[in-house]
Amino acid sequence: MSGIEEDLRPAPDRSIEDVNADLGFGVVVARESRKRLLNRDGSFNVKREGLPFLQSLSLYHYFLTITWPKLFAYLVAGYLFANALFALAYLACGADALSGLTAQSPGERFAQAFFFSVDTVVTIGYGSITPHGLAANLLVTFEAFIGLIAFAFVAGIVFARFSRPTAQIVFSRNAIIAPYRGITALMFRIVNRKTNEIVEMEAKVLMVRRKRGGVAATDRDFIQLKLERDGVVFFPLAWTIVHPIDATSPIYGLDDQALRAQEGEFLILLNGFDETFSQTVHTRSSYKAEEIVWGAKFTSMFNPPHPDGTISVDIRKLHEIESVSLTGA
């Protein structure tokens, strides 16, 4: 059974294969969820509730997974806030707590105390302002300690983000239904956004749909699709992943409206070996039925060969499609 808590009602006619076919989402998610199971960014639409706040809080994981602009925004905001807080604390220690303050207005005194805090936390120590008295020196000691801890934490986060291997795979905005060798096929394409090399890339595509008639125990089918090829040894350019829609395909005989009526969703899992880090990387995404364009084909991403014979692809054309007739396919 999956790790998600499920409604364990007796189901003697369910085979082992049926039990494992839900991929770990569980029968409750399969039956009750009205959202897509897998977001385009690979995250799941399942929330975890019931844990105490401190146990559910994972700042390290959060800062590892947010975007770089958001991380820098947090760091700048925290840096300014901490120094402003210590500046107020220095001023609260008394008028003589900091020797060398020349400003008279409250705003200018706060500014000087703020920059003294900056000098302290980063151990610059210009010496124009010095702490005076027990309270101010204790505060300097505490701020210096906090600075060491904070910089160690930030350095660890930044290093982990740079050293963590990730698959920066870009998926085409839409999947398409296109002519393919006398029939039709479901297609989407991917490209490696990074300059690193990925080898032994493997793809797995599964179709999720509502069962006709709606079964109480498991209301969704999870069907692995047969691909034209489920892996490539080298992945230097782009890869169009193709599922031929023949008589054995679960999409066979369906049209756009029928697929939407079944709440069709296609889950994608990619695995490859990153040569730079010598580690396996993976990524995932999905396409809903309304994100599939029927009667289209991808435009070519290849540029004319360079004078030296080098082949290149234009990643900006990854999402470009053009209309094509499915008649006779």
Order of alpha helices (4+ residues) and beta strands (2+ residues): alpha-alpha-alpha-alpha-alpha-beta-alpha-beta-alpha-beta-beta-beta-beta-beta-beta-beta-alpha-beta-beta-beta-beta-beta
